[in-house]
Amino acid sequence: MALQLGRTCIDGIERVLTRTGALLLVGLIGIQLLTQSLINTAVVDIFPAGPAGELEALLGLTLPIPGAVAGVLFVCVIVLSSAYFVVLSRALTRPTAELSTFPPTLCTRRLGRATLSMLVGGLVVGVAVTLGSILLLLPGIFLAVCFLFFIFAVGVEDRSWIGALKRSWALSRSHRLKLAVVVILAGLIGGAVGTVGTVLDLARSPVVAELVSNTLSSVLFVFLYGIMASAYLRVRDERAGGSGRSGATDPTGSVDALDG
């Protein structure tokens, strides 16, 4: 199955416009808002009471807990986010006809090991892409393209973080120019959401700004992950020789790992 961006985008959007997509969206909104609130709370707690009150009014969402507790919970949420992306990768790569259900195996099958791989590998990818973007923009885009399928190699194929990086690099090899469109789209989404947040901040509505920007980014990025899931399936099947088993599941609910 060749990677055709138009068909891939349509299929990805259809995957998200399902019960599975709705559940994933709710989960991402919750994680985004909780993460932002914990960061704000930890920052506010650094300052004395007077400045802290002024800063809290500027930052927006905060929680009525000590900053140290917020810091610990922030680390826990980072781990939770890694587990979320394991589940997301498994959920969105199932056959479209099955996306009206959300079987427990998506959240239980080797989740601990996959979460650890997602966490470690995600940090490696994040640092590599950031450094590449700081030095020159193109190296950052190139690395983002090469590791675009990392989360699927971990969540769907149960690979270690090193194996997932290698797998993503191999899968993207013949499609990097087309996949660069997806990466650039992600950057444009981030920029657009940031602009909305800035405008609302200037209007002195920090809480509204965070609620709107986090919800908007969650909606847009869930659709983006749907497109990524569709691209992964098409590239994987093409590499496997056009087997036509896109998203095929075994009796446990896991997606077949086609190594190619």
N, C-alpha and C positions, 0 to 999 in steps of 0.2 A: 504494500500500500504506500504510494508515493506521498511525500509531504507537500500538500497543497495548502497554502496558508488560508485561502478563502474557506475551503471545506473544513479545515482544522478549526478555524475560529467559530464557524457555525456549530460544529459538533461540540466544541468546548462550552459554548454558551448553553446549548441544549442540556449538557450534563449538569450545569449549575441550576438550571430552571427545573429542579426536581426537589423532592423531599430531602434527599441527601444534601443537595446544594444549600437548601434553606437551613438545615441543621448545622452545616459547616459555617455558614455565614453568622449565625447566632453565636457559635463558639468563638469565632474570630473577633467579633465585636466585643464580646466579654473579655477576651484576653487583652485586646488592645486598650480598652478602657481601664482595666485593672492595672496593666503595666504603667500607663501614663499616670494614674492616681498614685501608685507606689513611688514612682520617680519624684513626683511633685512633693509628696509627703516627706520623703527623705531629704530633699533639698531644703524645704522650709524648716526642718528641724535643726539644720546646721546653724541658723541665724538666731540672734536674741529675739525676745518676744515682740518688740516693736517692729523692727524690720521684717520679722517673719510674717506678721500680720499683713503688712503691705505686699510682701512677696506672694503670699497665699492668694491675695485678691488678684494679682497679676497672672499667676500660674493657672488657676482654674481648679480642676478636680483634685481634692486631697481626701485623706482618710483620717479618722480620729484615733490614730495609733502613733506610738513613738517612732522616730525616724529609724532607730536600730531595727525595730520589728519590721518596718517597711522594707529595709534593706534585705533582711532575711527572706521575706515573702517575695521580693523581687527575684531573688535567685531561684526560688521555688517556681515562680511563674515562667522563668526562662526554660526550666526543665519541662514544665507543662506545655509550653509552646512547641518544644521539640516533639513531645508525644503527640500533640495536635497535628503536626505536619506529617507524622507517620500515618496517622489515621486518615488525614486528608488525601494523601497519595494513594492509599489503598481504596478509599471510598470512590474517588472520582475516576479511577481506571477500570471500574467494573463495567460490564455491558450496560448500555443505556437503559435497557428494559428492567434491570435490577436496581436502578437508582431510586425507586420508590420505597425501598426498604433500607434499613441500616442495621445489619446483623452484628451481634456482639463480638464476633471474631475479628472485626475490624479494629477493635480496641483491646483485644486480649492476646492475639497471636504474637508471641515473642516480642511483646511491647517494650519490656525493659531493655533488652539488648539493642533493639532498633532505636529507642529513644536516646541511648548513650551514643550510638553511631551518628544519629542526626545532630546531636548536640556538639560533639567534637568536630565532625566534618563541617557542620554549619559555621562554626567559628573559623575553621581553616579557610573556607570559601569566602566568608565575610572579610577576613583580613586580606586575603589575596586580591579580591576584587577592589577593596578600598584602596590598597596600596597602588594597584594598577591604575585606578582612576585619578589618584593624586599625582602620580608621576606623569602620566599622559592619559587622556580619556580613552583612546582606542584599546590599550592593553586591558583596562578595566572591563570594557564591553566584551572583548575577546574572551577573557576568563569567565565572565558571567555566562556567556554563550556555552563555553566548554563544560561548565558545571551546572547547566540548566536542569538536567535530568537527575541530579544528585539525590533529591528527596525521593524520587520514584525508585531509584536503584536501592535505596535503603529500605523504604517502606514496602514496596511491592516485591522486590527480589531478595529481600533479607540479606543484603550484602553488608560487610563491615564498612566503616567510613572510608578506608583506603580503597577497598574494592569498588565502592560506589563512585568515588572520584574517578577511578580508572574507567569504569563502565560508562559514566556520563561523558567522559572525554571521547571514548570510542564511538558512542551513539551519535554524538554531535558532529563527528568529523566531516561527513559529506553534506551537512545541512547548515553549516555555520552562518552563511549569509542570510538565509531565510530566518533562522532562529534569532539573528541579531535584531530583526524587526520586533520580536517578542520582548527582547531585553530593552530596546529603545522605548517600546510602548510602556513597559514598567516604569522607566524613568520619567516619561511624560505624565503618567498617572501620579507618581510621587510629587512631581512639580506642581501639577494642578491642585492636588489636595493641600500642599503646602501654601499655595497662593490663597486658597479659600480660608485656611486657618489664619493666615496673616491679616487678611481683610477683616475678619471677625475680631481678631485681637485689637486691631486699630479702632474698631467700633466699641472697645472696652467691654467685650463680652467673652472673657476667656473660657468660662465654663461651656457656653454655647459653642465657642470655637472648637473646643476639644471634642465635644459630643458630635458635632457635625463632621469635623475632619476625620475623626476615627471611624465613624459610621460609614462615611463616604469612601474612605480608603479600604475598609473591610469589604464593602460591596464590590468595588472595582477590582480589588486583588483576588477575591474569590473567583470572579469571572476569568481573570488572568490565569489563575491556577487551573481552571477548567480547560482553557486553551492549551496550557502546558501539558496537562494530562493527555489530551487528545494527540498532541504532537509526539509525546513519548510513545504512545501506543502505535502510531503510524510508523515512526522511525524504528521502533523495536521489531515490528512485524516485517518491515522491509529488510532489516538486517538479518532477520531469521529466515529470509527467503520467501517472503510473501505467504506465510502459512495460513493467513486469514483467521488466526486465533486471537484477534485483538480483544483483550479484556477477558479471555476465557478463564473460568474459575474452576477450582477443584472442589470436592465435597466439603472441605473445611472453610470455603469461602475465600481462599487466597488466590491471587492471580498467578498464573503460570509464569515462571521465570525462564524466558527464552534468551539464552546467553548469546546465541549467534556465533 
